Amino acid sequence: MKHNKFNKTKLATSLSIVLSTTVITPLSFTYAEEISKDEVEIIQVTGMRSSIKESTALKRDASGVVDAISAEDIGKFPDTNLAESLQRITGVSIDRASGEGSKITVRGFGPDYNMVTLNGRTMPASSLPAGGGVANSRAFDFSNLAADAVKSVSVYKTGRGNIATGGIGATVDIVTAKPLDNPGMQVSVGAKALMDTTNRVGDDVTPELSGLFSWTDDDEIFGASLSFNAKERHSSASGAFVNEWRTSAYDGTIPQAADNILLSNEPAIGQFYSMPSDLRYYITDEERKRTNAQLTLQFRPIETLTATLDYTYSKQDVFQARAEQSIWMDTYKSNLGFDGETVGTPVDYNEDRGNQAPRDLGLAQQELNQINENDSIGLNISYDVNDNFNITFDGHISTAESAPDADYGSWLNTGLGANISAGQGVDFTNDFPTMRVDFDDCNAERGLNCNRVLDQDDVGTSILDMRIASQKSDIDQFRLMGKYEFDEGSIEFGVESRSMESHSTQSLTRHTMGNWGVENPGELPEGFLTLVDFTNEISDFDKSGAFNQGFTGSASQIAAWAADEYGFDFVADGALATDRTIKEDVTSAYIQLDLSGELAGRPFNVAAGVRFESTDITSSANVSLPNAVAWEGNNDFNVRFGEGKQDFSTDASYTHLLPSFDFDIEVIDNLITRLSFSKTIARPTYDQLSAAASDVSGPSGPTTLAGVQLGTASNGNPELVPLESDNFDISAEWYFEETSYVSIGYYEKRVNNFAGRQPVIENVYGLRDATAGPRAKAAEAALIALGEEITDTNLFAMVAATENNVDFYSRSAESFEVDYDVLPNADDPLMDFTVTKFVNNKEAKIDGFEIAVQHFFGESGFGIQANYTTVNGDIGFDNNGDPSVTQFALVGLSDTANLIAMYENDDFQARIAYNWRDKFLNTQAQYINEPGYTEEYAQVDFNVAYQVNEELSVFVEGINITGEDTRTHGRTKVQLWNLAEQGARFALGARYTF
């Protein structure tokens, strides 16, 4: 069978365009918009099989490697979340947030290395990390966008001259419906009842409403469409996590250990071993509200001219209430049983405080409150100069913003504690670590109630943190494009101007409330806290023997009370620790030649293109200068900021010439082989381009005198250049039916200019170290003279007592940690920081195979889709490596697989999908130089729909119906980073089309 994509009839061209199976840009589908309806035979196609047929046609007819998902009918995209649909595509895997698809990874390249466009336009992105940290990512978050108005999504895995740059993994183009593509009036409304099985305190059933109106006049001169979607979801998550694993070489001693410590499987001298800083159980209750709308207006006054004006809006409100139950694992280590691995881990960890007073059980209450909002307005004017030549102007102004939605900012943490832990420990043997607490609330010295049960009377307040984080990104993009078609193919050319500006801010406001229950247990008003069994929320893991008592409460209610009680304003008004703006002005031009013909009697296609881009960058930062690292406790440090601010700004520029070449030939009937080469780029993340040191924090471990622990900071490099990838693809595809094919392909990406981390030991902003100056040394001498043990707690207490003319023996050493701070002075030495900087000094190769099969079994209605992708990289993380050395490793590399079974007849559709992703490295710096691995994950989803009549359809769908959980770990599996227990989500819905 002969296929020549440039010699299509207008009927074939129109149908492929209307059904969103075009290749690349709005140019392609604007051509069909000018074809008179008298010249086009109207064919009504609906149903899952027809959708797959059109997606298959796109894959077959495309130049290069392209996969797609098409809507079977207007308003009926196969998944309500675009990311959930994209994970079905060969080589695509997704990141999940709160159990919902969020960002994509393609062929091992994570979200920052993939470009997302809307109708061919580069879209801005904004997002805030959990905990209110600095927004650094360029990645588009698909959870902000509903699928109702989406006609198709195409994934271009090879580059072309007329594709927007920025995607090394892939460029993903989201195509929305246009009214003149669907003449007449069409009205569709839908409703869903959503049930999330994880929900604890919200509504078990929440609504989702959607609608779509599309109209054209009888002459198809005017067209208008409006779509909307409003969704609310309530959910919960429970699990466990560790903040820090610290790896070091064993020197025969364990820091902060009891004199008579017992060790089992003791590490060998010089062997690396890792120690945990804490263990926390958590419960998170979440509410998400999403609103989407799109308005499209079209005007075609003459057959050859079409103008399209569109406005897209999305908003997502996210609220989380989080409760933690935690133990700090630092002092009085009494019994450690190591696992005997190459990097040893104390799987049996114990602290026996002996005659010491009980210490605190952490009971933090937290809130996240933020808004993600996107606006885009665009204009497209397409004019056919003649039957062969088309000119198109396309421009848009788009904004994405993530911002706080409360006076306290985007993140609130109210520290609570109960001094009831007479001893504690953890068993890390199982996937869910078992926390042990020896409960004791009968210590008269601390004034605690002696009823031997944890209640609100045991709890006191400590530190209040309010964090503001925001990100706003703007893109103004204007393109002028031309396309000339001739018998053997076409030539496309264009110029583009794109301006991007991303502004990120972050600040922390901290207030001291009470004293961790040491002096003020039971201070909170009655009813502020509700006793909860944390382990009762865990059902998929063995939690027998775990200490299970904690509280849930309203962090904002506690903070408002504390503000009145302790005399401060409940408003996040701290100086901005990060105030960063990145500007990029991109000017580009491209030319793309497509040819088709016959070679030795077999049809072939050749596409050759080149894109030139010039980029100017300005990185600026307005920095609130830190003026001191306050020593607030035995090993507690807090960076203080003054009134002074300073501007930093750096300019840079670079140019790229990006060629591409695609060749395919039908070697025998229905068997197509492809060969592709392209050069693509992906720009650095915003933190890598920062012009000033940020994330400045004091030491997080023992003080300098007891064992050096440096402060930390990070610094970008505005002169970083983009990653450059040389991409090679070769594949064979056998299309044995119009909805059936088998394909196998090999790909290779050779990437230069990865930004490696380069740690430098240096001072930052002239900050000084109070733990290494004359006062600290005098305190050490005084403790020796008194016969006191030199511990971090005693050292700080002696300095604080001397500074404030207080008798060291007048109170317990721990109480000084809340009553007094020690600020550095001019006699203290400059503090050393480990400053992580970025340089273009790494290269890597990624390759793998993609295998896919798709088939409908005759007229039985049954069909299958299956694919498997391998991803291999030549640079991985060495888990036995020296933790003092920053490693570069490729993240996100993992094999993926999908298996989908389908059935469809005239009125009934059913689909069940299995998605699997193997274990992968998600970061090489979870804590300083510690790795983080996401463990193997598989998920099963289904969808069943019934067409009651021509207008009404009903459906039920399930997401993660087996309730699979996620878990991440460090150098070994027992080094838990985070475990999140997830559950199934179900929806029952109906759609009515007028």
JOWOMO-V145269 format. One record per backbone hydrogen bond with DSSP energy under -0.5 kcal/mol. CO is the residue of the C=O (numbers start at 1). NH is the residue of the N-H. Records with the same first field share a line. If there is no record, write none. Layout:
CO->NH, NH
//
This chain:
1->670
4->7
5->8
9->13
10->14
11->15
12->16
13->17
14->18
15->19
16->21
17->20
22->24
23->25
25->28, 29
26->30
27->31
28->32
29->33
30->34
31->34
32->35
36->39
37->40
40->42
41->43
43->45
47->51
48->52
49->53
50->54
51->55
52->56
53->57
54->58
55->59
56->60
57->61
58->62
64->66
65->157, 158
67->155
69->153
73->76
76->72
80->82, 147
81->85
82->86
83->87
85->88
86->89
89->92
91->107
93->105
95->102, 103
97->100
100->97
102->142
103->95
105->93
106->109
108->110
109->106
110->113
111->114
113->168, 169
115->172
116->123
117->119, 174
118->121
121->118
129->132
134->136
136->686
140->142
141->144
142->145
144->146
145->82
147->150
148->75
149->177
151->71
152->175
153->69
154->156, 173
155->67, 157
156->171
160->163
166->168
170->115
171->156, 173
172->117, 174
173->154, 175
174->119, 176
175->151, 152
178->181, 182
179->182
186->214
187->994
188->212
189->992
190->210
191->990
192->194, 208
193->988
194->206
195->197, 986
196->199
204->196
206->194
207->232
208->192
209->230
210->190
211->228
212->188
213->226
214->186
215->224
217->220
221->300
222->217
223->298
224->215
225->296
226->213
227->294
228->211
229->292
230->209
231->290
233->288
235->286
237->284
238->981
239->282
240->979
241->280
244->277
245->247
246->275
248->273
250->270
253->251, 255
254->257
256->333
258->261
262->336
264->338
268->271
271->250
272->344
273->248
274->346
275->246
277->329
279->327
280->241
281->325
282->239
283->323
284->237
285->321
286->235
287->319
288->233
289->317
290->231
291->315
292->229
293->313
294->227
295->311
296->225
297->309
298->223
299->307
302->305
304->384
305->302
306->382
307->299
308->380
309->297
310->378
311->295
312->376
313->293
314->374
315->291
316->318, 372
317->289
318->370
319->287
320->368
321->285
322->366
323->283
325->281
326->362
327->279
328->330
332->352
333->258
334->262
335->350
336->264, 338
337->347, 348
342->344
344->274
345->339, 347
347->349, 428
348->337
349->426
350->334, 335
351->353, 424
353->356
359->420, 421
360->362
361->418
362->326
364->324
365->414
366->322
367->412
368->320
369->405
370->318
371->403
372->316
373->401
374->314
375->399
376->312
377->397
378->310
379->395
380->308
381->393
382->306
383->385, 391
388->485
389->385, 386
390->483
391->383
392->481
393->381
394->479
395->379
396->477
397->377
398->475
399->375
400->473
401->373
402->471
403->371
406->409
407->572
409->405
410->369
411->467
412->367
413->415, 465
414->365
415->462
416->363
417->460
418->361, 420
420->422, 440
421->359
422->353
423->438
424->351
425->436
426->349, 428
427->434
431->433
433->435
434->427
435->547
436->425
437->439
438->422, 423
442->444
443->446, 448
444->447
449->451
455->458
456->459, 522
458->419
459->522, 523
460->417
461->516, 517
462->513
463->415, 465
464->511
465->413
466->509
467->410, 411
468->507
470->505
471->402
472->503
473->400
474->501
475->398, 477
476->499
477->396
478->497
479->394
480->495
481->392
482->493
483->390
484->491
486->489
488->596
489->486
490->594
491->484
492->592
493->482
494->590
495->480
496->588
497->478
498->586
499->476
500->584
501->474
502->504, 582
503->472
504->580
505->470
506->577, 578
507->468
508->510
509->466
511->464, 513
515->518
520->523
525->528
528->554
530->552
532->534, 550
533->536, 537
534->537
535->538
537->539
541->543
543->546
548->534
550->532
552->530
553->555
554->558
555->559
556->560
557->561
558->562
559->563
560->564
561->565
562->566
563->567, 568
569->571
571->573
575->508
576->624
578->506
579->622
580->504
581->620
582->502
583->618
584->500, 586
585->616
586->498
587->614
588->496
589->612
590->494
591->610
592->492
593->608
594->490
595->606
597->604
599->602
602->599
603->666
604->597
605->664
606->595
607->662
608->593
609->660
610->591
611->658
612->589
613->656
614->587
615->654
616->585
617->652
618->583, 620
619->650
620->581
621->623, 648
623->625, 646
625->642
628->630, 640
630->632, 638
631->822
635->637
636->632, 633
638->630
640->627, 628
644->625
646->623
648->621
650->619
652->617
654->615
656->613, 658
657->659
658->611
659->679
660->609
661->677
662->607
663->675
664->605
665->667, 673
668->671
670->672, 735
671->667, 668
672->733
673->665
674->731
675->663
676->729
677->661
678->727
680->725
681->166
682->723
685->689
686->689
687->690
688->717
694->714
697->712
703->707
711->834
712->697
713->836
714->694
715->838
717->720
723->682
724->752
725->680, 727
726->750
727->678
728->748
729->676
730->746
731->674
732->744
733->672, 735
734->736, 742
737->740
740->737
741->854
742->734
743->852
744->732
745->850
746->730
747->848
748->728
749->751, 846
750->726
751->844
752->724
754->756, 841, 842
756->839
757->759
758->837
760->762, 835
762->833
764->767
767->831
768->770
769->772
773->777
774->778
775->779
776->780
777->781
778->782
779->783
780->784
781->785
782->786
783->787, 788
784->787
789->791
791->795
792->796
793->797
794->798
795->799
796->800
797->801
798->802
799->803
800->804
801->806
802->805
807->810
808->811
812->815, 816
813->816
814->817
815->818, 819
816->820
821->823
822->631
825->828
829->769
832->711
833->762, 835
834->713, 836
835->760, 837
836->715
837->758
839->756, 841
842->754
844->751
845->874
846->749
847->872
848->747
849->870
850->745
851->868
852->743
853->866
854->741
855->864
856->858
857->860
861->904
862->857
863->902
864->855
865->900
866->853
867->898
868->851
869->896
872->847
875->890
877->879
878->881
882->885
884->886
887->889
892->894
895->918
896->869
897->916
898->867
899->914
900->865
901->912
902->863
903->910
907->947
908->905
909->945
910->903
911->943
912->901
913->941
914->899
915->939
916->897
917->937
920->922, 934
921->892
923->932
927->930
930->926, 927
932->922, 923
933->935, 969
934->920
937->917
939->915
940->961
941->913
942->958
943->911
944->956
945->909
946->948, 954
951->993
952->948, 949
953->991
954->946
955->989
956->944
957->987
958->942
959->985
960->963
966->980
967->935
968->977, 978
969->933
972->970, 975
974->976
975->970
977->242
978->968
979->240
980->966, 982
981->238
984->197
985->959
986->195
987->957
988->193
989->955
990->191
991->953
992->189, 994
//
